[in-house]
Amino acid sequence: MSEKNKGFFGSQDIDNLEKRFRTAFINSLSGFKSLGLIGTKDSKDQTNLAVFNSLIHIGANPPLVGFISRPGVVERQTLENIIETGFYTINHVTESFFKQAHQTSARYPKEISEFEATGLTTEYKNDFFAPFVAESHVQIAVEFQDQVHISINNTVLVIGKIQAVYFPADCLFEDGALDLEKAGSLTSLGLDSYHKTTKIGRLSYAKPDKMPEELNVKYLK
């Protein structure tokens, strides 16, 4: 793209952008994001469901996953329930219910479950405390491990250990990777844009003396 066709915002320009415009712009810059519905329940069995697009891989051994939560100013039922009970689920979103998933971001009062408000189905598996989303194809049971406060913008990185994963058996490659495109998992951009994915290719392990080659990995089953 030629320079004359490129837009530009400097630091002062960004600071002067209208609040909602700036939020939408900055949220889109980090690119397509991992998307999931986080299911929780408090000690009184009141369920909660909320969509997050800040899911991140922390490590594989032990298997850790994280997400960003904003505490403080308004009631954060997801974070409160996780700290109170120690358990939550992460449920991938598919095209069949992405509008319902988005609706969970509405500020319902604590006594109203987003499962019921949006018509999504609670599902309990193998005595795990927190509810799964029955409509989800990839469901992850997580146990809370730690929270890291980020003082610069008063957010919290919530870290959990993966206890169990439920997924379509025909989506597992023989090398252990999971084909999320085949499973129908969506990704998101910014705060309100949802997307399917199209795989270009998988590449071999990068080495200094050799360019990567495309891999042709078969499914395990």
C-alpha positions as CSV (number, residue, x, y, z in Angstrom):
1,M,0.0,0.0,0.0
2,S,1.4,3.4,-0.9
3,E,2.0,6.0,1.8
4,K,-0.6,8.3,0.3
5,N,-3.3,5.7,0.9
6,K,-2.4,5.1,4.6
7,G,-4.2,6.7,7.5
8,F,-2.3,8.1,10.4
9,F,-3.0,8.9,14.1
10,G,-0.2,10.2,16.3
11,S,-0.2,10.1,20.1
12,Q,-2.0,13.4,20.4
13,D,-4.5,12.5,17.7
14,I,-5.3,9.3,19.6
15,D,-5.8,11.2,22.9
16,N,-8.2,13.6,21.2
17,L,-10.4,11.0,19.6
18,E,-14.0,10.8,20.8
19,K,-14.2,8.2,23.5
20,R,-16.3,5.5,21.7
21,F,-14.4,6.1,18.5
22,R,-11.1,5.6,20.3
23,T,-12.3,2.5,22.1
24,A,-13.4,0.9,18.8
25,F,-10.2,1.9,17.0
26,I,-7.8,0.7,19.7
27,N,-9.7,-2.5,20.3
28,S,-9.3,-3.5,16.7
29,L,-5.5,-3.0,16.5
30,S,-4.5,-6.2,18.3
31,G,-6.2,-8.2,15.5
32,F,-8.5,-11.1,15.6
33,K,-8.9,-12.5,19.1
34,S,-9.8,-15.7,20.9
35,L,-13.4,-15.7,21.8
36,G,-15.2,-17.6,24.6
37,L,-18.2,-17.6,26.9
38,I,-17.1,-17.9,30.5
39,G,-19.6,-19.8,32.7
40,T,-19.6,-19.4,36.4
41,K,-21.8,-20.0,39.4
42,D,-21.8,-18.5,42.9
43,S,-22.0,-20.4,46.2
44,K,-25.8,-20.0,46.1
45,D,-26.1,-21.7,42.7
46,Q,-26.8,-18.5,40.8
47,T,-25.3,-19.0,37.3
48,N,-23.6,-16.3,35.2
49,L,-22.4,-16.3,31.6
50,A,-20.3,-13.6,29.9
51,V,-18.5,-13.3,26.6
52,F,-14.8,-12.5,26.6
53,N,-12.4,-11.9,23.7
54,S,-9.3,-11.5,25.8
55,L,-8.5,-15.3,26.2
56,I,-4.8,-16.0,26.1
57,H,-2.6,-19.1,26.2
58,I,-0.3,-19.0,29.3
59,G,1.4,-22.4,29.1
60,A,1.1,-26.0,28.2
61,N,2.8,-27.7,31.1
62,P,1.0,-27.1,33.4
63,P,-1.9,-26.3,31.1
64,L,-2.8,-22.7,31.9
65,V,-5.1,-20.2,30.2
66,G,-5.8,-16.6,31.1
67,F,-8.2,-13.7,30.4
68,I,-8.4,-10.0,31.3
69,S,-11.1,-8.7,33.6
70,R,-11.9,-5.1,34.6
71,P,-12.7,-5.0,38.4
72,G,-14.0,-2.2,40.5
73,V,-16.2,0.4,38.9
74,V,-19.1,-1.8,38.1
75,E,-20.1,-5.2,39.4
76,R,-18.0,-8.0,37.9
77,Q,-20.0,-11.1,38.4
78,T,-17.6,-13.4,36.5
79,L,-14.5,-12.4,38.4
80,E,-16.4,-12.4,41.8
81,N,-17.8,-15.9,41.2
82,I,-14.4,-17.3,40.1
83,I,-12.7,-15.9,43.2
84,E,-15.5,-17.1,45.5
85,T,-15.8,-20.7,44.1
86,G,-12.5,-21.3,42.3
87,F,-14.0,-22.8,39.1
88,Y,-15.3,-21.7,35.7
89,T,-15.7,-22.9,32.2
90,I,-14.6,-21.5,28.8
91,N,-17.0,-22.3,25.9
92,H,-16.2,-21.6,22.3
93,V,-18.7,-19.7,20.3
94,T,-20.1,-20.9,17.0
95,E,-22.2,-19.2,14.3
96,S,-25.4,-20.9,15.5
97,F,-25.5,-18.8,18.7
98,F,-23.1,-15.8,18.3
99,K,-25.8,-13.3,18.7
100,Q,-26.8,-14.8,22.0
101,A,-23.2,-14.9,23.1
102,H,-22.9,-11.2,22.3
103,Q,-26.0,-10.5,24.3
104,T,-24.4,-11.8,27.5
105,S,-22.3,-8.6,27.5
106,A,-25.4,-6.7,28.5
107,R,-25.4,-5.6,32.2
108,Y,-28.0,-7.9,33.6
109,P,-28.5,-7.8,37.4
110,K,-26.9,-10.6,39.4
111,E,-30.2,-12.3,40.1
112,I,-30.8,-12.8,36.3
113,S,-28.8,-15.6,34.7
114,E,-27.5,-14.8,31.2
115,F,-28.2,-18.5,30.4
116,E,-31.9,-17.9,30.8
117,A,-31.9,-14.3,29.4
118,T,-30.3,-15.4,26.2
119,G,-31.8,-18.9,25.8
120,L,-28.5,-20.7,26.1
121,T,-28.5,-24.1,28.0
122,T,-26.6,-24.9,31.2
123,E,-24.9,-28.2,31.2
124,Y,-23.0,-29.9,34.0
125,K,-20.4,-32.7,33.4
126,N,-18.6,-35.1,35.6
127,D,-19.4,-33.2,38.8
128,F,-17.6,-30.1,37.7
129,F,-18.9,-27.2,39.8
130,A,-19.3,-24.5,37.1
131,P,-21.8,-24.8,34.2
132,F,-20.9,-25.4,30.6
133,V,-22.8,-24.0,27.5
134,A,-24.5,-27.0,26.0
135,E,-24.5,-25.5,22.5
136,S,-20.8,-25.1,22.5
137,H,-18.6,-27.6,20.5
138,V,-15.4,-27.0,22.5
139,Q,-15.9,-26.8,26.3
140,I,-13.1,-26.3,28.8
141,A,-13.2,-26.9,32.6
142,V,-10.9,-24.5,34.4
143,E,-9.7,-24.2,38.1
144,F,-8.7,-20.7,39.2
145,Q,-5.0,-20.4,40.1
146,D,-4.0,-16.8,40.3
147,Q,-4.9,-13.2,39.6
148,V,-2.3,-10.5,38.5
149,H,-3.3,-6.9,39.0
150,I,-2.2,-4.6,36.2
151,S,-2.0,-1.2,37.8
152,I,-1.7,1.0,34.7
153,N,-5.3,0.5,33.8
154,N,-6.8,-1.3,36.8
155,T,-7.4,-4.6,35.1
156,V,-6.8,-8.2,36.3
157,L,-5.2,-11.1,34.4
158,V,-7.1,-14.2,35.7
159,I,-5.1,-17.4,35.3
160,G,-6.6,-20.9,35.5
161,K,-5.5,-24.5,35.1
162,I,-7.3,-26.6,32.5
163,Q,-9.0,-29.6,34.2
164,A,-10.8,-31.1,31.3
165,V,-11.7,-30.4,27.6
166,Y,-14.6,-31.6,25.6
167,F,-14.4,-31.4,21.8
168,P,-15.5,-33.1,18.6
169,A,-13.4,-36.3,18.2
170,D,-13.0,-35.8,14.5
171,C,-11.3,-32.4,14.9
172,L,-8.2,-33.8,16.6
173,F,-5.0,-34.0,14.5
174,E,-2.6,-36.9,15.1
175,D,0.0,-34.5,16.4
176,G,-2.3,-33.2,19.1
177,A,-3.5,-29.9,17.5
178,L,-7.2,-29.2,17.5
179,D,-8.9,-28.1,14.3
180,L,-11.0,-25.2,15.6
181,E,-12.1,-24.2,12.1
182,K,-13.7,-27.6,11.6
183,A,-15.2,-27.4,15.1
184,G,-16.9,-24.2,14.0
185,S,-15.2,-21.9,16.6
186,L,-15.5,-18.2,15.8
187,T,-13.0,-15.4,16.4
188,S,-13.7,-11.7,17.0
189,L,-12.4,-8.3,16.1
190,G,-12.9,-5.3,18.4
191,L,-16.0,-5.3,20.6
192,D,-18.8,-6.4,18.2
193,S,-17.5,-8.1,15.1
194,Y,-17.5,-11.9,14.8
195,H,-15.7,-13.9,12.1
196,K,-15.2,-17.4,10.7
197,T,-11.6,-18.6,9.9
198,T,-10.0,-20.0,6.8
199,K,-6.8,-21.9,7.2
200,I,-4.0,-21.0,4.8
201,G,-1.7,-23.8,5.9
202,R,0.4,-25.3,8.7
203,L,4.1,-24.9,8.6
204,S,7.1,-26.9,9.8
205,Y,9.2,-25.9,12.8
206,A,11.2,-22.8,11.9
207,K,15.0,-23.3,11.7
208,P,17.7,-20.7,10.8
209,D,19.1,-22.7,7.9
210,K,15.8,-23.8,6.2
211,M,12.7,-22.2,5.1
212,P,9.5,-23.8,6.5
213,E,7.5,-26.3,4.5
214,E,3.8,-26.9,4.5
215,L,2.6,-29.7,6.7
216,N,-0.1,-32.3,5.9
217,V,-1.1,-33.6,9.2
218,K,-3.9,-36.3,9.3
219,Y,-6.7,-36.5,11.9
220,L,-6.2,-38.9,14.7
221,K,-9.6,-40.5,14.2
